[in-house]
Amino acid sequence: MNKKLYMVSLGPGDVELLTLKALNAFKECDVICVPTKSEDKSFTKSITHTIVSEALSILGVEKKILPVYSPMRFNPQDWEDEADVVIEACSANEKVCFVTLGDAGIYSSIYYLLDIIKVKKRSLYDDSEVIAGVTSFSAASAEVKKALCLGDEALTIKPINPRGEVKTTEILMRPKIGMDTKSLGEGDFYTFENMYLKDAKITPSRIEKVKRYMTLFINFAKRD
Ligand SMILES: C[S@@+](CC[C@H](N)C(=O)[O-])C[C@H]1O[C@@H](n2cnc3c(N)ncnc32)[C@H](O)[C@@H]1O
């Protein structure tokens, strides 16, 4: 069987901000796991359910919807329970989507779930794919026609109510061709070159010398 688990970013709320990749995953899958904060697993207050329903109606397809109770208490046991629902859905179906608001890389629980799935069912982790989406702040910037960063400005994203020490992920863009990257420092670096283009390359470290302008570095926050 050709198993697949899609972790689908839904964008900030407007169905038109879904990506083609997200729509294709919905078309292809057997079941869509939709998180809900309601204990009775209803979707009365669920923005994610509204976006998924609108997308399915645009596609003209019907899919099984599986509610996943997600109380958003930041409790590891809740993530374990959610991961178990997803693992179970993947055992019973060939292709499964799990959805999250905005972009999956920004304050989404999907990486807690993927960490658990990696330990409990490695093959499913290997068969998973994260589909990127439009963040709430990219959409907000577009709504008011104001750039998030221009020229030499930097961009900061911060949790308003941190539970402890705030660690930082740094995204470094617009390098000079030929530059030595030592000055960028040390850390959990990845280098992304020509993403989705010819000669695309992802290196799980900081490359020494920049070869092309279409290069960005991410120095990920140190996590245990
Ligand atoms: C758990 S985070 C998820 C962020 C999301 N993954 C993203 O890419 O924007 C939830 C926070 O994102 C922001 N947010 C998400 N969607 C929003 C929207 N449609 N309007 C305003 N803020 C939004 C709010 O600050 C909210 O408290």
PDBQT file of the ligand as one rigid body, heavy atoms in Angstrom, charges set to zero:
ROOT
HETATM    1  C1  LIG A 301      -1.380  28.810  17.387  1.00  0.00    +0.000 C 
HETATM    2  S1  LIG A 301      -0.990  30.250  16.467  1.00  0.00    +0.000 S 
HETATM    3  C2  LIG A 301      -1.045  29.620  14.842  1.00  0.00    +0.000 C 
HETATM    4  C3  LIG A 301      -0.313  30.504  13.848  1.00  0.00    +0.000 C 
HETATM    5  C4  LIG A 301      -0.456  29.998  12.433  1.00  0.00    +0.000 C 
HETATM    6  N1  LIG A 301       0.151  28.680  12.270  1.00  0.00    +0.000 N 
HETATM    7  C5  LIG A 301       0.148  30.958  11.414  1.00  0.00    +0.000 C 
HETATM    8  O1  LIG A 301       0.886  30.517  10.524  1.00  0.00    +0.000 OA
HETATM    9  O2  LIG A 301      -0.155  32.141  11.495  1.00  0.00    +0.000 OA
HETATM   10  C6  LIG A 301      -2.495  31.164  16.592  1.00  0.00    +0.000 C 
HETATM   11  C7  LIG A 301      -2.250  32.665  16.527  1.00  0.00    +0.000 C 
HETATM   12  O3  LIG A 301      -2.060  33.038  15.165  1.00  0.00    +0.000 OA
HETATM   13  C8  LIG A 301      -2.653  34.311  14.929  1.00  0.00    +0.000 C 
HETATM   14  N2  LIG A 301      -3.683  34.145  13.892  1.00  0.00    +0.000 N 
HETATM   15  C9  LIG A 301      -3.919  33.000  13.176  1.00  0.00    +0.000 A 
HETATM   16  N3  LIG A 301      -4.903  33.193  12.269  1.00  0.00    +0.000 NA
HETATM   17  C10 LIG A 301      -5.304  34.471  12.420  1.00  0.00    +0.000 A 
HETATM   18  C11 LIG A 301      -6.285  35.283  11.793  1.00  0.00    +0.000 A 
HETATM   19  N4  LIG A 301      -7.078  34.764  10.834  1.00  0.00    +0.000 N 
HETATM   20  N5  LIG A 301      -6.413  36.555  12.199  1.00  0.00    +0.000 NA
HETATM   21  C12 LIG A 301      -5.623  37.073  13.170  1.00  0.00    +0.000 A 
HETATM   22  N6  LIG A 301      -4.678  36.365  13.813  1.00  0.00    +0.000 NA
HETATM   23  C13 LIG A 301      -4.514  35.089  13.442  1.00  0.00    +0.000 A 
HETATM   24  C14 LIG A 301      -3.205  34.776  16.266  1.00  0.00    +0.000 C 
HETATM   25  O4  LIG A 301      -2.209  35.541  16.916  1.00  0.00    +0.000 OA
HETATM   26  C15 LIG A 301      -3.425  33.471  16.990  1.00  0.00    +0.000 C 
HETATM   27  O5  LIG A 301      -3.400  33.670  18.408  1.00  0.00    +0.000 OA
ENDROOT
TORSDOF 0
